[in-house]
Amino acid sequence: MKIHITAIVFMVIASTAVSADDRQPLSYTYIDAEYAIDSAIEIYGNSSDSDNAFAIGGSWQISRRFVLWGRYNSASYDLPNFGEHLNLDLGTIGAMYRIPIREGESSPLDFLVGLSLEYQSTDILTELGGDNFSDPGMGFGGGFKAGIAKHFDVTAFLHYADYGVFSEGYRNYLDGLSFELGAELFLTRRFSLTAVYRTGEIDYVYLPGMERPEEVEVDRDEVGVGVRFNFR
């Protein structure tokens, strides 16, 4: 996989620009939109880029300990070695349990663990034909959120999704593991800029329409930037 440093550079610049005094509390109630400035997948060693990857999402802290959240991510990739393209839509909605590790206004740190309902839709068009299949699944994950400067938060989250057997007749197994590193820079109390780096893989036992009817590992790397509105 390619290693991107855009999100890391963003975090370093922001952390040196602000102090740690009187920082904003960690925010879990917001809506946001994100555009991928770089999104790529790799299949059988061949890399393909997307020019229209985006995500929308939100989070709502319903109590001191519990947070509801959801996200929809969409991207379309050209596949020159297989014919045409692959469209990938991923949706998730779930709940997280918040465990404060370090509280206070200077440098708060939370551990988060959660369960989610997942949805995936894969649309493939190749020289051999086209197929579309979609299925629900289950997911779980955990990670950290920390305030490291006055107007600057970072997150690190590991997520696993299992879609089981396809419902449309394909007796196939599909799962995915991803890691996300994010940063949030507050411009005001309500508005912030975000940057995120995601990396992971989606493992298909068989992709209909592909040339090789065997297990297909789709590696995915993405760097996104976005805007967020926080409800305080």
C-alpha positions as a Markdown table, in Angstrom:
| # | Residue | x | y | z |
|---|---|---|---|---|
| 1 | Met | 0.0 | 0.0 | 0.0 |
| 2 | Lys | 1.0 | 3.6 | -0.5 |
| 3 | Ile | 1.9 | 5.5 | 2.7 |
| 4 | His | 0.4 | 9.0 | 2.8 |
| 5 | Ile | 1.7 | 11.7 | 5.1 |
| 6 | Thr | -0.8 | 14.5 | 4.4 |
| 7 | Ala | -2.8 | 13.9 | 7.6 |
| 8 | Ile | 0.4 | 13.7 | 9.7 |
| 9 | Val | 1.7 | 17.0 | 8.3 |
| 10 | Phe | -1.6 | 18.6 | 9.0 |
| 11 | Met | -1.4 | 17.5 | 12.7 |
| 12 | Val | 2.1 | 18.7 | 13.2 |
| 13 | Ile | 1.4 | 22.1 | 11.7 |
| 14 | Ala | -1.7 | 22.6 | 13.8 |
| 15 | Ser | -0.2 | 21.4 | 17.0 |
| 16 | Thr | 2.6 | 23.9 | 16.8 |
| 17 | Ala | 0.2 | 26.7 | 16.0 |
| 18 | Val | -1.8 | 26.7 | 19.2 |
| 19 | Ser | -1.2 | 26.3 | 22.9 |
| 20 | Ala | -2.7 | 23.8 | 25.4 |
| 21 | Asp | -4.3 | 26.4 | 27.6 |
| 22 | Asp | -8.1 | 26.6 | 27.9 |
| 23 | Arg | -8.6 | 24.1 | 25.1 |
| 24 | Gln | -12.0 | 23.0 | 23.7 |
| 25 | Pro | -13.6 | 19.9 | 25.3 |
| 26 | Leu | -13.7 | 16.8 | 23.2 |
| 27 | Ser | -16.7 | 16.9 | 20.9 |
| 28 | Tyr | -18.9 | 13.9 | 20.1 |
| 29 | Thr | -22.0 | 15.7 | 18.7 |
| 30 | Tyr | -21.5 | 17.0 | 15.1 |
| 31 | Ile | -22.2 | 16.6 | 11.4 |
| 32 | Asp | -19.4 | 16.6 | 8.8 |
| 33 | Ala | -18.6 | 16.2 | 5.1 |
| 34 | Glu | -15.4 | 15.0 | 3.6 |
| 35 | Tyr | -13.7 | 14.9 | 0.2 |
| 36 | Ala | -10.9 | 12.5 | -0.6 |
| 37 | Ile | -7.9 | 14.3 | -2.1 |
| 38 | Asp | -6.3 | 10.9 | -2.7 |
| 39 | Ser | -8.2 | 7.6 | -2.8 |
| 40 | Ala | -6.7 | 4.4 | -4.3 |
| 41 | Ile | -7.3 | 0.7 | -4.3 |
| 42 | Glu | -4.9 | -2.1 | -5.2 |
| 43 | Ile | -6.0 | -5.4 | -6.8 |
| 44 | Tyr | -3.4 | -8.1 | -7.8 |
| 45 | Gly | -0.7 | -5.5 | -7.5 |
| 46 | Asn | -2.4 | -3.0 | -9.8 |
| 47 | Ser | -3.4 | 0.4 | -8.4 |
| 48 | Ser | -6.4 | 2.4 | -9.4 |
| 49 | Asp | -7.4 | 5.9 | -8.3 |
| 50 | Ser | -10.7 | 7.6 | -7.7 |
| 51 | Asp | -11.6 | 11.2 | -8.5 |
| 52 | Asn | -14.9 | 11.3 | -6.8 |
| 53 | Ala | -14.6 | 9.7 | -3.3 |
| 54 | Phe | -16.5 | 11.4 | -0.5 |
| 55 | Ala | -18.0 | 10.7 | 2.9 |
| 56 | Ile | -20.7 | 12.2 | 5.1 |
| 57 | Gly | -21.4 | 11.4 | 8.7 |
| 58 | Gly | -22.3 | 12.5 | 12.2 |
| 59 | Ser | -22.2 | 11.7 | 15.9 |
| 60 | Trp | -24.4 | 12.3 | 18.8 |
| 61 | Gln | -23.4 | 12.0 | 22.5 |
| 62 | Ile | -26.6 | 10.8 | 24.2 |
| 63 | Ser | -25.1 | 10.6 | 27.7 |
| 64 | Arg | -21.7 | 11.0 | 29.4 |
| 65 | Arg | -20.7 | 7.4 | 28.4 |
| 66 | Phe | -22.6 | 6.6 | 25.2 |
| 67 | Val | -22.2 | 8.0 | 21.7 |
| 68 | Leu | -24.3 | 7.2 | 18.5 |
| 69 | Trp | -22.5 | 7.6 | 15.2 |
| 70 | Gly | -22.9 | 6.9 | 11.5 |
| 71 | Arg | -21.1 | 7.3 | 8.2 |
| 72 | Tyr | -21.6 | 6.8 | 4.5 |
| 73 | Asn | -18.6 | 6.5 | 2.1 |
| 74 | Ser | -18.7 | 6.3 | -1.7 |
| 75 | Ala | -16.0 | 6.0 | -4.3 |
| 76 | Ser | -15.6 | 4.9 | -7.9 |
| 77 | Tyr | -12.4 | 3.4 | -9.3 |
| 78 | Asp | -11.2 | 2.8 | -12.9 |
| 79 | Leu | -9.9 | -0.7 | -13.4 |
| 80 | Pro | -7.8 | -0.6 | -16.6 |
| 81 | Asn | -6.5 | -4.2 | -16.2 |
| 82 | Phe | -10.0 | -5.6 | -15.8 |
| 83 | Gly | -12.0 | -3.5 | -18.2 |
| 84 | Glu | -14.1 | -0.7 | -16.7 |
| 85 | His | -14.6 | 0.2 | -13.1 |
| 86 | Leu | -15.5 | -0.7 | -9.5 |
| 87 | Asn | -18.0 | 1.3 | -7.5 |
| 88 | Leu | -17.8 | 0.9 | -3.7 |
| 89 | Asp | -20.4 | 2.2 | -1.2 |
| 90 | Leu | -19.9 | 1.6 | 2.5 |
| 91 | Gly | -22.4 | 2.6 | 5.3 |
| 92 | Thr | -22.2 | 2.1 | 9.0 |
| 93 | Ile | -24.3 | 3.1 | 12.0 |
| 94 | Gly | -23.5 | 2.2 | 15.6 |
| 95 | Ala | -23.0 | 3.0 | 19.2 |
| 96 | Met | -19.7 | 3.6 | 21.1 |
| 97 | Tyr | -19.0 | 3.4 | 24.8 |
| 98 | Arg | -16.7 | 6.2 | 26.1 |
| 99 | Ile | -14.2 | 5.5 | 28.8 |
| 100 | Pro | -12.4 | 8.7 | 30.0 |
| 101 | Ile | -8.7 | 8.0 | 30.7 |
| 102 | Arg | -7.6 | 11.5 | 31.4 |
| 103 | Glu | -10.2 | 14.3 | 32.1 |
| 104 | Gly | -9.8 | 18.0 | 32.4 |
| 105 | Glu | -9.5 | 21.0 | 30.1 |
| 106 | Ser | -5.7 | 20.8 | 29.3 |
| 107 | Ser | -5.2 | 17.4 | 27.6 |
| 108 | Pro | -8.3 | 15.1 | 27.8 |
| 109 | Leu | -8.0 | 11.5 | 26.5 |
| 110 | Asp | -10.8 | 9.0 | 25.9 |
| 111 | Phe | -10.9 | 5.3 | 25.0 |
| 112 | Leu | -13.8 | 4.3 | 22.7 |
| 113 | Val | -15.2 | 0.9 | 21.9 |
| 114 | Gly | -18.3 | 0.2 | 19.8 |
| 115 | Leu | -20.5 | -2.1 | 17.8 |
| 116 | Ser | -22.1 | -1.2 | 14.5 |
| 117 | Leu | -24.5 | -2.3 | 11.7 |
| 118 | Glu | -22.7 | -2.3 | 8.3 |
| 119 | Tyr | -23.8 | -2.1 | 4.7 |
| 120 | Gln | -21.8 | -2.6 | 1.5 |
| 121 | Ser | -22.6 | -2.3 | -2.2 |
| 122 | Thr | -20.1 | -3.4 | -4.8 |
| 123 | Asp | -20.7 | -2.6 | -8.5 |
| 124 | Ile | -18.3 | -4.1 | -11.0 |
| 125 | Leu | -18.2 | -3.6 | -14.8 |
| 126 | Thr | -15.5 | -5.5 | -16.7 |
| 127 | Glu | -14.8 | -7.0 | -20.1 |
| 128 | Leu | -16.6 | -10.1 | -18.9 |
| 129 | Gly | -19.8 | -8.3 | -17.9 |
| 130 | Gly | -21.2 | -6.5 | -14.9 |
| 131 | Asp | -22.4 | -7.4 | -11.5 |
| 132 | Asn | -23.9 | -5.6 | -8.5 |
| 133 | Phe | -24.3 | -7.1 | -5.0 |
| 134 | Ser | -25.0 | -5.6 | -1.6 |
| 135 | Asp | -25.3 | -7.0 | 1.8 |
| 136 | Pro | -25.6 | -6.0 | 5.5 |
| 137 | Gly | -23.1 | -7.0 | 8.1 |
| 138 | Met | -21.8 | -6.4 | 11.6 |
| 139 | Gly | -18.8 | -4.5 | 12.8 |
| 140 | Phe | -16.9 | -3.6 | 15.9 |
| 141 | Gly | -13.9 | -1.5 | 16.7 |
| 142 | Gly | -12.0 | 0.6 | 19.2 |
| 143 | Gly | -9.7 | 3.5 | 19.5 |
| 144 | Phe | -8.6 | 6.8 | 21.2 |
| 145 | Lys | -9.6 | 10.4 | 21.0 |
| 146 | Ala | -7.3 | 13.0 | 22.5 |
| 147 | Gly | -7.0 | 16.8 | 22.8 |
| 148 | Ile | -3.4 | 17.7 | 22.3 |
| 149 | Ala | -3.6 | 21.4 | 21.9 |
| 150 | Lys | -5.9 | 24.3 | 22.5 |
| 151 | His | -8.0 | 23.9 | 19.3 |
| 152 | Phe | -6.7 | 20.5 | 18.1 |
| 153 | Asp | -7.9 | 16.9 | 18.6 |
| 154 | Val | -6.6 | 13.7 | 17.1 |
| 155 | Thr | -8.3 | 10.2 | 16.8 |
| 156 | Ala | -7.0 | 6.7 | 16.1 |
| 157 | Phe | -9.5 | 4.0 | 15.4 |
| 158 | Leu | -9.4 | 0.3 | 14.3 |
| 159 | His | -12.5 | -1.1 | 12.7 |
| 160 | Tyr | -13.5 | -4.6 | 11.6 |
| 161 | Ala | -16.6 | -5.4 | 9.5 |
| 162 | Asp | -18.0 | -8.8 | 8.6 |
| 163 | Tyr | -20.6 | -9.2 | 5.9 |
| 164 | Gly | -20.9 | -13.0 | 6.0 |
| 165 | Val | -22.6 | -14.8 | 3.1 |
| 166 | Phe | -24.0 | -12.8 | 0.2 |
| 167 | Ser | -27.8 | -12.7 | 0.2 |
| 168 | Glu | -28.1 | -12.8 | -3.6 |
| 169 | Gly | -27.0 | -16.4 | -4.1 |
| 170 | Tyr | -23.3 | -16.1 | -3.9 |
| 171 | Arg | -21.9 | -18.3 | -1.2 |
| 172 | Asn | -19.0 | -16.0 | -0.5 |
| 173 | Tyr | -17.4 | -14.5 | 2.5 |
| 174 | Leu | -16.6 | -10.8 | 2.7 |
| 175 | Asp | -14.9 | -8.9 | 5.5 |
| 176 | Gly | -12.8 | -5.9 | 6.0 |
| 177 | Leu | -10.3 | -4.4 | 8.4 |
| 178 | Ser | -9.3 | -0.7 | 8.4 |
| 179 | Phe | -7.3 | 1.8 | 10.5 |
| 180 | Glu | -8.1 | 5.5 | 10.6 |
| 181 | Leu | -6.0 | 8.4 | 11.8 |
| 182 | Gly | -7.8 | 11.7 | 12.1 |
| 183 | Ala | -7.2 | 15.3 | 13.1 |
| 184 | Glu | -9.6 | 18.2 | 13.9 |
| 185 | Leu | -8.6 | 21.8 | 14.0 |
| 186 | Phe | -11.2 | 24.2 | 15.5 |
| 187 | Leu | -11.6 | 27.5 | 13.7 |
| 188 | Thr | -14.5 | 28.6 | 16.0 |
| 189 | Arg | -16.4 | 26.9 | 18.8 |
| 190 | Arg | -18.8 | 25.4 | 16.2 |
| 191 | Phe | -16.8 | 25.0 | 13.0 |
| 192 | Ser | -13.7 | 22.9 | 12.4 |
| 193 | Leu | -11.5 | 21.5 | 9.7 |
| 194 | Thr | -10.8 | 17.8 | 9.5 |
| 195 | Ala | -8.1 | 15.6 | 7.9 |
| 196 | Val | -8.1 | 11.8 | 7.9 |
| 197 | Tyr | -5.9 | 9.0 | 6.6 |
| 198 | Arg | -7.5 | 5.6 | 6.2 |
| 199 | Thr | -5.8 | 2.3 | 5.2 |
| 200 | Gly | -7.1 | -1.2 | 5.2 |
| 201 | Glu | -8.4 | -4.0 | 3.0 |
| 202 | Ile | -11.6 | -5.7 | 1.9 |
| 203 | Asp | -11.4 | -9.4 | 1.3 |
| 204 | Tyr | -13.7 | -11.0 | -1.3 |
| 205 | Val | -13.6 | -14.7 | -1.6 |
| 206 | Tyr | -15.0 | -14.3 | -5.1 |
| 207 | Leu | -15.9 | -11.2 | -7.2 |
| 208 | Pro | -18.4 | -12.0 | -9.9 |
| 209 | Gly | -17.3 | -10.7 | -13.3 |
| 210 | Met | -13.5 | -10.7 | -12.5 |
| 211 | Glu | -11.2 | -12.8 | -14.6 |
| 212 | Arg | -9.9 | -14.9 | -11.7 |
| 213 | Pro | -12.6 | -16.7 | -9.6 |
| 214 | Glu | -10.5 | -16.8 | -6.4 |
| 215 | Glu | -10.0 | -14.8 | -3.3 |
| 216 | Val | -9.5 | -11.1 | -4.1 |
| 217 | Glu | -7.9 | -8.8 | -1.6 |
| 218 | Val | -8.7 | -5.1 | -2.2 |
| 219 | Asp | -6.2 | -2.9 | -0.5 |
| 220 | Arg | -7.5 | 0.7 | 0.1 |
| 221 | Asp | -5.7 | 3.9 | 1.0 |
| 222 | Glu | -7.4 | 7.3 | 1.4 |
| 223 | Val | -6.5 | 10.8 | 2.5 |
| 224 | Gly | -9.5 | 13.1 | 3.0 |
| 225 | Val | -10.2 | 16.7 | 4.1 |
| 226 | Gly | -13.5 | 18.1 | 5.4 |
| 227 | Val | -15.5 | 20.5 | 7.4 |
| 228 | Arg | -17.4 | 19.8 | 10.6 |
| 229 | Phe | -20.2 | 21.6 | 12.5 |
| 230 | Asn | -20.2 | 20.9 | 16.2 |
| 231 | Phe | -23.3 | 21.1 | 18.3 |
| 232 | Arg | -22.3 | 22.2 | 21.8 |
